Amino acid sequence: MAKKEKIPRQFKTTARRSKNEQFREDESRQGKKRAYRKPDAAQPSAPTTLRLNKYIANSGVCSRREADELIKKGLIKINGKVVTELGTIVKLEDRVEYNNTRLAPEKKVYLLLNKPKDAVTTAKDPEGRTTVMDIIKNACPQRVYPVGRLDRNTTGVLLFTNDGDLSKKLTHPSFKVKKIYHVFLDKPLTPEHYETLKSGIDLEDGFIKPDALNFVEMSDASQIGIEIHSGRNRVVRRMFEHLGYQVEKLDRVYFSGLTKKRLPRGKWRFLEESEVTRLKAGLLK
């Protein structure tokens, strides 16, 4: 009789709950806490002046740091005069120009999409396929762009904004933004490959190790929850393909504290002010 294969603790029904399960419970509790809302406090009057770099960033041209470079290079004009001094204060009624085009500071917009399959993350597709911009095209008058990318066959959480500073932080590797994916494989992940992935593997573009690896359903070893902060192209799919598996479905269920809870596939919503505040403060990990 063949020797029975030893199964790691993570495969057993007595194992600890997966991080996805824990997260769903935490998210449910947070949702209950948000159910009661205090009366809105009196709002302060809107500012009538801005630092020049913030004015430029608000217009959607670039981030504040990049705006400082445009100012130093003499590419910005205020009321027809070139300005090169950093820290310049500008009035909202002033005429600010870049490349002889007038800029207008836009209201910051934050929009969350539960991306469907077969939508490409680009503004325009030369093959005429549906893009994520097509799905949200009537959402707001501001020009918003996706934060990062999800490939055509990947579904789930995708953030859009015209906040250049925030977008840059959320996509820069140094900020280690937390992302969780629900992976559906073509066959069960073996105990040996589970340990291999958990320890990290070498891909063609370098070493990669998940921040956490768990089974979504303990009775089904073909469904994996993987937490990762890397933004490398198709990295989750490539990790499993490297070990001989095909990813049949890939769903991003968590991005920097944002989830698709109560958001049907293909639908979008604006973030609440409290969500934006926590996102900027880095409290949603």
N, C-alpha and C positions, 0 to 999 in steps of 0.2 A: 504494500500500500504506500502511495506517495506521501512523503512527509508534508504535513499541513503547514502552509506558509504563515509565518508570523506576521500578524497585522499590527501596525503601530497604533498607539493609543488614540490618535486622531481619527481613525477609521471606526472606532467602537462607539456604540450608542451611549456609553457612559462617559464619553469624553466631554470636555468643557464645551459650552456653546461657542459657535463661531462668532467672529467679530461682527459679521453682518447681522446675526441674531441679536447680539448685544446692542449694536447700533440701532436696530429697529425699535428695541425697547426704550433706549435713551431718547430716540427721536419722538416716540409716542408720548413720553413724559414731558419733553420740551413742548410738544404741541399742546398738551393740557395746560401747561404753565402759561402759554401765550393766549389761552382762551379768554382770560380776563385782561381787559385793557383799561388803563387809567385814562381819565379825561385828558384831552389834549391841553398841554400848557400853552400859555400865550407865546406866539412865535416872534422872535426878534425880527426887526425890520431888515430887509435885504440890503447887503452892502452896496455902496455906490462907487467904490473904488476896488481895484485888484492889483496885486503885483503883476507886472507885465508877463512874466513866465507862466503864471497861472492863467491869465487871460488867453494866452496863446494855446496852452494845453486844453483849456475848456472849449476852444474852438474846434478841437479834434485833429489839429495838425500833427501834434507830437506830444511827448511827455514834457514835464517841466524841465528836466535836466537837458533834454534835447533843445528845448526852447531857449535855454541860457546860451547854448552854442550858436543858435541863429542870431541872438541879440549881439553876442560878441563879434560875430562876423559882419555885422552891419546890414543884416538882411531884413530888419524890421523897421518900419516907419510909424511914427505917431503924429497924426495931423500933418503929414507931408514931410516930416523931418526924421532923418535916420537917428536911431537911438542905439547906443552900444553899452550903456551903463546898466549893470545887473542890479536888480532891486528896484528898478523904476516902477513908480506907481502910476496906474492909468485909470482914468474915469471911464465908466461904462459908456458915456456918450462920445468919447474920443474915437477918432478914426484910426484904427490899427491895421497896417497892411503888411503882407508878406508876399514877395514876388508880385508886387503891384495889385494884389487881390485883397479886398477888405475882409477882415476876420470878424466873426461875431461869436461871443462866448455862448455856448449851448448849456442847457440844463443837463446835469449828469443823469444818465439813464442806465438802469441795471435790469436786465431781462434774462429769465431762465427758461430754456427750452428742453423738453424731453425729446431729444432727437430721434426720429424714426429711422429705420433702415432704408438704404438706397437714396439717402440725401447726402450730397457732398458738401464739405465744409469749405466753401469758397464763395466769392461774390458772384462770379459768373463761370459757367461751365461751357467750354467749347463744344462739348458733345451734346449740349442741350438737356442734360439731366437736371433733376430737381436739386436745388441748392438750399442750404439752411436759410439763406437770405430770402429766398422765395417764400418760405414758411412764415417768416416774421415781417414781411415787407410792409404790412399795414399797421404794424404795432405802434409806431411813434414817428413823429416828424424828424427826430434827430438821427444822425448817421451813427449807427452802432455796428460793432464788429465782433465776431466770436473771439473768445479768450482761449487760445490754443486751438487744437484740431481734434476731431474724431473722424476716423476713416469712414468710407462710404457704408460699410456693413456693420459698423459699431453704433449702438444705440445708447441713449441715456442722457445724463446731465451735461448741458452745454450752456455756458454763460456768455451773454452779449453785453457790451457796454461801449460808451464813448469816453470813458475815463482812462486815458492813456497811462497815467501813473499806476493805477491799480492793475490794469491789464499786464503791464510789464513785470510787476512784482509777482503776479500769479503764474506767469509763464517762465520766470527766471529760475534756473536750477538751484541757486543759492538759497531761495526761500523755502525749498522742500515742501511744496504744497501737496497735501495729502489727497490721494485719489484711491477709490475702491472700485474694483470691477467684479462683476459676476460672470464667470467663464463657464461655458457649456462645451465640453469636449466630446469627441466622437467615440471615446471609450474611457473606461475608468482609469484614473491616475494610479499607477502602482505605488506601493509603499517606498520602493527604492527611488523612484522619480520624485515622489513627494519630498523626500529628504534632500535629494539633489537640488531641487528648486529652492528649498528653504535655505540651503547653504550658499546658493548663488551659482551662476553659470557664466561661462565666457561666450559671448556672441561675437559676430564679426566686427562690431563697433565697440567692443569692450566688455568688461565684467558688469554683471547686473545681479542684484539681490533684492528680493521683495522685502518690504518693511514688515509684512505679516502675510501668512498663508494659512487658510483654513478651508474646511469643507462646509458648503452652504447647507447641505442635507447629509447627515451622517450615514444615511442608508444609500446614498448615491455618490460614489467617488468620482463621477464624471462632472460634477458641479463644484467649482472652486471659487472661493472668495480670495482675491489677491489685493493687498494694499501696497501701493507703490507711489513714489514721488517723482520718478524719472519722467521726462517728457520726450524721450527718444521715439522716433517714428516706429509705429506698430510694435512697440517693445513687448507688450503682453502677448500678442499673437506669436511673435518670434521666439519667445521663451519656451512656449509649449511646442511649437513646430520643431525647435531644436532637439527635443526629446522624442519626436516621432508622433506627435498628436496633431489633430486638426481642430481648430477652434470653430465650432459650428455656430455659436452665438456669443457675442461679447457685449455686455451692458454695463455702462458706467453708472453706478448707483450713488456715488458720493464724490463731490469735488469741493475741497476747501470748506467743508461744513455744510454745503448745499446738497439737498437730496431731491428726488423726483416725487416725493410723497404728495399725494392728492393731485398729481399733475399727469394726465393721461398722455400716452405716446402721441407725438406730433403736435402737442399743445404747448403754449408758453404762458408765462405770467411775469409781472414785474415783482422785483424783490421789495419786501417791506423795509421801511427805514431802519428798523431794528436789525434786520438781517445785514443791510449794507454797513451799518455801524460795526457789528461784530466781525464782518468780513474784513473791513479795513483795519480793525484793531488786532486781527489775527487770533481772535478768540474762538473761531470756528475752525477746528483742526480736523 
